Amino acid sequence: IQDKYQSEIREKEAHIKALNLKLDPHFMYNTLNMISLLALEKEEYEISDIVISLSNMMKYLVRNDTALVPLATDLMYLKSYITIMSKRFEGTFHVEYDLDESLDEIIVPKFFLQPLVENACIHGFKQMKSGGLLRISSRRDGDDAKFTVEDNGCGIPEGQLALILTQSSKVGLSNVNERIKACFGGEYGMTIHSREGEGTKITIVVPCREEVADRYAG
């Protein structure tokens, strides 16, 4: 009887936790939307843009639990992230996009471009107050898709460059490279070309597959 009672208590606790997980994000979305509306009423348009971008990022983080997603979905998250970083480093850099829309439905690892952009913003432009340029492009290359993230920042020292993709990591560039290879095979992944003082160009190659991303939940 005692075991049954404890089992029922655990089930109720788990149910309450599940409800809280559903309610908390909903509350946060509504709160962020309210803040955005208040900002618009006061004609604080930049604040509204930041809040909406943060709300979009939170929805993507909470609702999407698959390892692979359609490219268009991941780009929505990336652009929201770039909006916030552009405000954080206001005047330091601007962004140019050259994206092949025919690739929108291919599946890609979740967050596969965000660490590249973060690397450029945090490290590439760290010594700049203005004049930074970030180019993000995509194109078809036969049966593959090729993505490049290029900046004109301070570049990566040669000794550090050799270690970036060889050291296993839970975050950052090496993590992206490892996830791509785990998902698609060793022939795919990332290459980095950089010279100190001359900027960095990172290229990612993945196959052009349009399979259902839910198959890769994880």
C-alpha positions as CSV (number, residue, x, y, z in Angstrom):
1,I,0.0,0.0,0.0
2,Q,2.9,2.3,0.9
3,D,4.6,1.7,-2.4
4,K,1.4,2.4,-4.3
5,Y,0.9,5.6,-2.4
6,Q,4.4,6.8,-3.1
7,S,4.0,5.9,-6.8
8,E,0.8,8.0,-7.1
9,I,2.6,10.9,-5.4
10,R,5.4,10.7,-7.9
11,E,3.0,10.6,-10.8
12,K,1.2,13.7,-9.5
13,E,4.5,15.6,-9.0
14,A,5.6,14.7,-12.5
15,H,2.2,15.9,-13.9
16,I,2.5,19.2,-12.0
17,K,6.1,19.7,-13.3
18,A,4.9,19.0,-16.9
19,L,2.1,21.6,-16.5
20,N,4.6,24.1,-15.2
21,L,6.8,23.6,-18.2
22,K,3.9,24.3,-20.4
23,L,2.7,27.3,-18.4
24,D,6.0,29.1,-17.8
25,P,7.0,29.6,-21.5
26,H,3.4,30.7,-22.3
27,F,3.6,33.3,-19.5
28,M,7.0,34.5,-20.7
29,Y,5.8,34.9,-24.3
30,N,2.8,36.9,-23.2
31,T,5.0,39.1,-20.9
32,L,7.5,39.8,-23.7
33,N,4.7,40.6,-26.1
34,M,3.3,43.0,-23.5
35,I,6.7,44.7,-23.2
36,S,6.9,45.0,-27.0
37,L,3.5,46.7,-27.2
38,L,4.5,49.1,-24.4
39,A,7.7,49.9,-26.2
40,L,5.8,50.6,-29.5
41,E,3.3,52.9,-27.7
42,K,6.3,54.9,-26.5
43,E,7.9,54.8,-30.0
44,E,10.8,52.8,-28.7
45,Y,11.1,50.7,-31.8
46,E,14.6,49.3,-31.2
47,I,13.4,47.9,-27.8
48,S,10.4,46.4,-29.5
49,D,12.6,44.7,-32.1
50,I,14.9,43.2,-29.4
51,V,12.0,41.9,-27.4
52,I,10.3,40.3,-30.4
53,S,13.6,38.7,-31.4
54,L,14.1,37.3,-27.9
55,S,10.6,35.9,-27.9
56,N,11.2,34.2,-31.3
57,M,14.4,32.7,-29.9
58,M,12.7,31.4,-26.8
59,K,9.9,29.8,-28.8
60,Y,12.5,28.0,-31.0
61,L,14.4,26.8,-28.0
62,V,11.4,25.5,-26.1
63,R,9.2,24.1,-28.8
64,N,11.7,22.5,-31.1
65,D,13.3,19.4,-29.5
66,T,14.6,17.7,-32.7
67,A,18.3,17.4,-33.7
68,L,17.6,18.4,-37.3
69,V,15.3,21.1,-38.6
70,P,14.4,22.7,-41.9
71,L,16.9,25.4,-42.8
72,A,14.2,28.1,-43.0
73,T,13.3,27.4,-39.4
74,D,16.9,27.7,-38.2
75,L,17.5,30.9,-40.2
76,M,14.5,32.5,-38.4
77,Y,16.3,31.8,-35.1
78,L,19.6,33.0,-36.5
79,K,18.2,36.3,-37.7
80,S,16.6,36.9,-34.3
81,Y,20.0,36.3,-32.7
82,I,21.7,38.7,-35.1
83,T,19.1,41.4,-34.4
84,I,20.0,41.2,-30.7
85,M,23.8,41.1,-31.3
86,S,23.5,44.0,-33.7
87,K,21.9,46.1,-31.0
88,R,24.4,44.9,-28.4
89,F,27.3,45.9,-30.6
90,E,25.5,48.8,-32.2
91,G,27.6,50.5,-35.0
92,T,30.3,47.9,-34.8
93,F,29.2,45.8,-37.8
94,H,26.6,45.3,-40.4
95,V,25.3,42.1,-42.0
96,E,24.9,41.0,-45.6
97,Y,22.8,38.0,-46.7
98,D,23.1,36.1,-49.9
99,L,20.9,33.1,-49.3
100,D,19.6,30.6,-51.9
101,E,15.9,30.2,-51.1
102,S,15.7,26.9,-52.9
103,L,17.5,25.4,-49.9
104,D,14.9,26.5,-47.4
105,E,13.4,23.0,-46.9
106,I,16.7,21.0,-46.5
107,I,17.4,19.6,-43.1
108,V,20.3,21.0,-41.1
109,P,21.6,20.5,-37.5
110,K,19.8,22.8,-35.1
111,F,21.8,26.0,-34.3
112,F,24.5,25.1,-36.9
113,L,25.2,28.7,-38.0
114,Q,24.7,30.5,-34.7
115,P,28.1,29.6,-33.1
116,L,29.8,30.9,-36.3
117,V,28.1,34.2,-36.1
118,E,28.7,34.4,-32.3
119,N,32.4,33.8,-32.9
120,A,32.6,36.7,-35.4
121,C,30.7,39.1,-33.1
122,I,32.5,38.2,-29.8
123,H,36.0,37.5,-31.1
124,G,36.3,38.8,-34.7
125,F,35.0,42.3,-34.0
126,K,36.4,42.6,-30.5
127,Q,38.9,45.3,-31.4
128,M,36.6,47.2,-33.7
129,K,34.3,50.1,-33.0
130,S,33.0,50.4,-36.5
131,G,33.5,49.0,-40.0
132,G,32.8,45.4,-39.3
133,L,31.2,43.3,-42.0
134,L,29.5,39.9,-41.6
135,R,28.5,38.0,-44.8
136,I,26.3,35.0,-44.6
137,S,25.7,33.0,-47.8
138,S,24.3,29.7,-49.1
139,R,24.3,28.0,-52.4
140,R,23.8,24.6,-54.0
141,D,26.9,22.6,-55.0
142,G,25.7,19.6,-56.9
143,D,23.9,17.4,-54.3
144,D,25.2,19.4,-51.4
145,A,24.6,22.8,-49.8
146,K,27.5,25.1,-49.0
147,F,27.2,27.8,-46.3
148,T,29.8,30.5,-45.6
149,V,30.0,32.9,-42.7
150,E,32.7,35.5,-43.4
151,D,33.9,38.5,-41.4
152,N,36.6,41.1,-41.8
153,G,37.6,41.0,-38.1
154,C,40.9,40.3,-36.3
155,G,41.3,36.8,-37.6
156,I,42.4,33.7,-35.7
157,P,46.1,33.1,-34.7
158,E,47.6,30.2,-36.6
159,G,48.3,28.1,-33.5
160,Q,44.8,28.5,-32.3
161,L,43.3,27.7,-35.7
162,A,45.0,24.3,-35.8
163,L,43.2,23.4,-32.5
164,I,39.7,24.6,-33.1
165,L,38.3,21.6,-35.0
166,T,40.5,19.0,-33.4
167,Q,39.5,19.6,-29.8
168,S,36.2,18.0,-28.8
169,S,33.8,20.4,-27.2
170,K,30.2,20.6,-26.1
171,V,29.9,24.1,-27.5
172,G,31.4,26.3,-30.2
173,L,32.8,25.5,-33.7
174,S,34.1,22.1,-33.0
175,N,30.7,21.0,-31.6
176,V,29.0,22.1,-34.9
177,N,31.6,20.2,-36.9
178,E,31.1,17.0,-34.8
179,R,27.3,17.2,-35.0
180,I,27.4,17.6,-38.8
181,K,29.6,14.6,-39.2
182,A,27.5,12.6,-36.8
183,C,24.3,13.4,-38.7
184,F,25.5,13.2,-42.3
185,G,28.9,11.4,-42.4
186,G,32.6,12.2,-42.3
187,E,32.7,13.7,-45.8
188,Y,30.6,16.7,-44.5
189,G,31.5,19.3,-42.0
190,M,33.4,22.6,-41.6
191,T,36.5,24.2,-42.9
192,I,38.1,27.4,-41.5
193,H,40.3,29.9,-43.4
194,S,41.7,32.7,-41.4
195,R,44.7,35.1,-41.1
196,E,45.4,37.2,-38.2
197,G,44.4,40.7,-38.9
198,E,42.6,39.8,-42.1
199,G,39.3,38.2,-41.0
200,T,37.9,34.7,-41.0
201,K,35.8,32.6,-43.5
202,I,34.1,29.5,-42.3
203,T,32.5,27.1,-44.8
204,I,30.0,24.3,-43.9
205,V,28.9,21.6,-46.4
206,V,25.8,19.4,-45.8
207,P,23.8,17.2,-48.1
208,C,20.7,18.6,-49.8
209,R,18.2,16.3,-48.0
210,E,14.5,17.2,-47.4
211,E,13.6,14.3,-45.1
212,V,11.2,14.9,-42.2
213,A,13.2,16.3,-39.3
214,D,11.1,14.5,-36.7
215,R,12.9,11.3,-37.6
216,Y,16.0,12.7,-36.1
217,A,14.5,13.7,-32.7
218,G,17.1,13.6,-30.0
